[in-house]
Amino acid sequence: MDLIAVRTFVTAVDAGQFQEAAVNLSITPQAVSKRIAALEKNLGVRLFSRTARGARLTIDGQAFLPYARALLQAEERAAASVRPGRRALRVDVIGRRVSVAGLLRDFHRAYPETELDVVTLFDSATAIAAVRSGTIDATFRAVTMPGRPLPEGVTATAVFDEPLYLFTGPDHEFAAAPSISPAQLAGRRIWMPGNLPGTEWAAYYDDLAASFGLTVDAVGPDFGIEALLDTIAASSTLATFVSEQTPLVWPAGHDLRRIPLRDPTPVYPHSLIWRTDNPHPALIALRDHLTAAYPGRPDDGIWTPRWAAQPPATPAPTRR
């Protein structure tokens, strides 16, 4: 159904005559008549009865009027739902217990009026495809996976370099150390059952293992973080990596330890990824908030894979 004709019909009813409706719509009276005639033809009924005094609603016109108004209201609601700034900003945070989820929570505390739709997509390829297709507005990811550049129209900027900590139980050989270097982990077993091949974090930890001679062991079913904490707490040989910002809670009897890694500190490079033509004002605010808080990557004292070069700074999406 032609909504322009429906709007013309409702305007004519409210105006009381075609002449005034034409003025309100900035068209000619003849155009008003043609639109309504086309609507009547489409519906197969007469909406107005023409008289010497003008036009009056027929019984069919009276029946159609409330539905015509509802159609126009639905059109406005549909347009408003996707108008920049009116819908929630949809952002992928990989997992709700990871540090980037905390970055998004900090943004929401700073901008509590901003509506957010938080999603958790598993791998980088899926998330970037969702950004490209417009299914989501942005994602936090490591950029770039080896041999997988960002698609045209999708860009990124560094927002957080996450220092890694060694995570052990109380009987591990490094449990009492104030800090250790990655080189001290050579030959040691780092258990990461969620380190699945093909993910960007698997690529990161593979390079870390190769650089410092440690072993990343992904063998065994991944029963979730609680099961991992139980296993680490009970082992004198197993350890894993976590971030200081990773929100973890464990029983007091586990006595788990986070041990800083120094000389160099391995950092996991998070970037915000979005479409360059996305005009959502909350996306602009999110990017500005994150980049203002990001101090930049130090020139020394840290380790990242060679492929994890910082994405160049990109201008924020412009308002339309």
C-alpha positions in Angstrom: 0.0 0.0 0.0 1.2 3.5 -0.9 1.9 5.3 2.3 2.1 8.6 0.5 -1.5 8.1 -0.6 -2.5 7.0 2.9 -0.9 10.2 4.4 -2.7 12.3 1.7 -6.0 10.6 2.7 -5.5 11.3 6.4 -4.4 14.9 5.7 -7.5 15.5 3.7 -9.7 14.1 6.4 -8.0 16.3 9.1 -8.1 19.4 6.8 -11.7 19.0 5.9 -11.2 19.7 2.2 -8.8 18.8 -0.6 -7.8 22.4 -1.1 -6.5 22.9 2.4 -4.9 19.4 2.3 -3.0 20.4 -0.8 -1.7 23.5 1.0 -0.6 21.4 4.0 1.2 18.9 1.7 2.6 21.6 -0.6 1.1 19.9 -3.7 -1.8 20.9 -6.0 -5.5 19.9 -5.3 -5.4 17.8 -8.5 -2.4 15.8 -7.0 -4.5 15.2 -3.9 -7.4 14.0 -5.9 -5.1 11.7 -8.0 -3.5 10.1 -4.9 -6.8 9.5 -3.2 -8.3 8.1 -6.4 -5.3 5.7 -6.7 -5.8 4.6 -3.1 -9.5 4.0 -3.7 -8.7 1.9 -6.7 -6.2 -0.1 -4.7 -8.7 -0.7 -1.9 -11.6 -1.3 -4.3 -13.9 1.1 -2.4 -14.8 4.8 -2.3 -13.4 6.7 0.6 -15.0 10.0 -0.1 -18.3 11.0 -1.6 -17.9 14.0 -3.8 -20.6 16.7 -3.5 -21.0 20.3 -4.6 -19.7 21.3 -1.1 -16.6 19.2 -1.3 -16.0 15.6 -0.2 -17.3 13.6 2.8 -16.1 10.3 4.2 -18.1 7.3 3.1 -18.9 4.5 5.5 -15.8 2.7 4.0 -13.7 5.8 4.5 -14.8 6.0 8.2 -13.9 2.3 8.6 -10.5 2.8 7.0 -9.5 6.0 8.8 -8.3 4.5 12.2 -6.3 1.9 10.4 -4.8 4.6 8.1 -3.7 6.5 11.1 -2.2 3.4 12.7 -0.3 2.7 9.4 1.3 6.2 9.6 2.1 5.8 13.3 3.7 2.4 12.6 5.8 4.0 9.8 7.0 6.7 12.2 7.9 4.1 14.8 9.7 2.0 12.3 11.8 5.0 11.1 12.5 6.1 14.6 13.7 2.6 15.6 16.7 2.9 13.2 17.3 6.6 13.4 20.8 7.3 14.5 20.9 7.6 18.3 17.4 6.1 18.8 18.3 2.4 18.9 20.6 0.7 21.3 24.3 0.5 20.3 25.1 -3.2 19.7 28.6 -4.2 20.8 30.4 -7.6 20.9 32.6 -8.2 23.9 33.6 -11.8 23.2 32.6 -12.9 26.7 31.0 -11.2 29.7 33.8 -12.2 32.0 36.7 -10.8 29.9 38.3 -7.4 30.4 36.7 -5.7 27.4 33.3 -6.2 29.0 34.7 -4.1 31.8 35.7 -1.4 29.3 32.1 -1.3 28.1 30.7 -1.2 31.7 33.0 1.8 32.4 31.6 3.5 29.3 28.1 2.9 30.4 28.9 4.4 33.9 30.2 7.5 32.1 27.2 7.6 29.7 24.3 6.0 31.6 21.8 7.5 29.2 23.3 5.4 26.3 21.3 2.3 25.5 23.6 -0.7 24.9 22.9 -4.2 23.5 25.8 -6.4 24.6 26.4 -9.5 22.6 29.1 -12.3 22.8 30.3 -13.6 19.5 32.9 -16.4 19.6 35.5 -15.8 17.0 37.0 -12.9 15.2 35.8 -13.9 11.7 32.2 -14.1 12.9 32.5 -10.8 14.7 34.1 -8.9 11.8 31.5 -10.3 9.4 28.8 -9.1 11.7 30.3 -5.6 11.8 30.6 -5.6 8.0 27.0 -6.7 7.5 25.7 -4.2 10.1 24.4 -6.9 12.5 26.5 -5.3 15.2 28.0 -1.8 15.5 31.4 -2.7 16.9 33.5 -5.5 18.4 36.6 -5.7 20.6 39.2 -7.9 18.9 42.9 -8.4 18.5 44.0 -7.0 15.1 45.1 -8.5 12.8 45.1 -12.3 12.6 48.0 -13.4 10.4 46.9 -13.2 6.7 43.4 -11.9 7.6 43.3 -8.1 7.0 40.2 -6.2 7.8 37.7 -6.0 4.9 37.2 -2.8 3.0 35.0 -0.3 4.9 35.9 -1.8 8.3 38.5 -0.1 10.5 40.0 -0.4 14.0 41.8 1.6 16.6 43.8 0.3 19.6 42.0 0.8 22.9 43.5 -1.4 25.5 46.8 -3.4 26.0 46.0 -6.0 28.6 48.9 -7.1 30.8 49.0 -10.9 31.4 49.5 -12.5 34.8 50.5 -16.0 35.7 47.7 -17.7 37.6 48.6 -20.5 39.9 47.6 -22.5 42.9 49.4 -22.2 46.3 51.7 -25.2 45.7 53.0 -24.1 42.3 56.8 -23.4 42.2 56.1 -19.7 41.4 53.2 -19.2 43.8 55.3 -17.0 46.2 57.2 -15.0 43.6 56.5 -11.3 43.5 56.9 -11.4 39.8 58.6 -13.5 37.1 59.8 -13.1 33.5 58.2 -15.0 30.6 61.6 -16.6 30.1 61.3 -18.4 33.4 58.3 -20.2 32.0 60.4 -22.0 29.4 59.5 -25.7 29.4 56.5 -25.1 31.7 53.0 -26.2 31.0 50.3 -23.4 30.7 46.8 -25.0 30.7 44.3 -23.2 28.5 41.4 -25.6 27.5 39.5 -22.7 25.8 42.4 -21.9 23.5 40.8 -23.2 20.3 42.6 -23.3 17.0 41.5 -20.6 14.5 40.7 -18.0 17.1 42.7 -14.8 17.5 43.6 -15.6 21.1 45.0 -19.0 20.0 47.2 -17.2 17.5 48.4 -14.8 20.2 49.3 -17.6 22.7 50.9 -19.7 20.0 53.3 -16.8 19.3 53.9 -16.3 23.0 54.7 -19.9 23.5 57.1 -19.9 20.5 58.8 -16.7 21.7 59.5 -17.9 25.2 59.7 -21.7 24.9 56.7 -22.5 27.1 53.9 -25.0 26.3 50.3 -24.0 25.9 48.2 -27.0 26.5 44.6 -26.9 25.2 44.0 -30.6 25.8 40.9 -31.6 27.7 37.3 -30.5 27.7 36.5 -26.9 28.6 34.1 -27.2 31.5 34.1 -23.4 32.2 36.0 -21.1 34.4 34.9 -22.7 37.7 36.3 -26.0 36.7 39.5 -24.4 35.5 39.9 -22.6 38.9 39.4 -25.9 40.8 42.0 -27.7 38.7 44.6 -24.9 39.0 44.1 -24.6 42.7 44.7 -28.3 43.2 47.8 -28.6 41.0 51.5 -28.0 41.7 52.5 -28.0 38.0 49.6 -26.4 36.1 49.2 -22.7 35.6 47.3 -20.5 33.3 47.2 -16.8 32.2 44.7 -14.2 33.3 44.4 -10.5 33.4 44.3 -8.3 36.4 41.0 -6.9 35.0 39.4 -10.4 34.6 36.6 -10.6 37.2 37.2 -13.9 39.0 35.8 -15.2 42.3 36.9 -18.4 43.9 36.5 -20.2 47.2 38.8 -18.8 49.9 40.4 -22.3 50.3 41.7 -22.2 46.8 44.3 -19.6 47.7 44.9 -18.8 44.0 47.7 -16.3 43.0 48.0 -13.7 40.3 51.8 -13.2 39.6 52.9 -10.3 37.5 55.0 -11.0 34.4 57.9 -8.6 33.9 60.8 -8.1 31.5 59.0 -8.1 29.2 55.3 -7.9 30.1 53.1 -9.8 27.6 50.1 -7.6 26.7 47.1 -8.7 24.7 46.3 -6.0 22.2 42.6 -5.1 22.1 41.1 -2.9 19.4 37.7 -1.5 18.7 36.5 -2.5 15.2 33.6 -0.8 13.4 32.3 0.2 9.9 33.6 3.6 8.8 30.2 4.6 7.5 28.3 3.8 10.7 26.8 7.1 11.9 25.5 6.0 15.3 26.3 8.9 17.7 26.8 6.4 20.6 29.6 4.7 18.5 31.3 8.0 18.3 31.0 8.5 22.0 32.3 5.0 22.7 35.3 5.4 20.5 36.2 8.9 22.0 35.8 7.5 25.5 38.1 4.5 24.8 40.8 6.4 22.9 40.9 9.2 25.6 41.5 6.5 28.2 44.1 4.7 26.2 47.7 5.9 27.1 49.3 4.4 24.0 51.6 1.4 23.7 55.0 1.7 25.3 58.1 1.4 23.1 59.8 -1.1 25.3 59.1 -3.4 28.3 56.3 -5.2 26.7 55.8 -8.1 24.3 53.1 -8.5 21.6 53.2 -10.7 18.4 54.7 -9.1 15.3 51.3 -9.3 13.6 49.7 -7.3 16.4 50.9 -3.9 15.2 48.8 -1.1 16.4 46.1 -0.1 13.8 46.5 3.4 12.6 44.3 6.1 14.2 41.1 6.5 12.2 38.8 9.5 12.3 35.6 8.9 14.2 32.4 8.3 12.1 30.8 11.6 11.3 27.3 12.6 12.3 24.7 12.9 9.7 
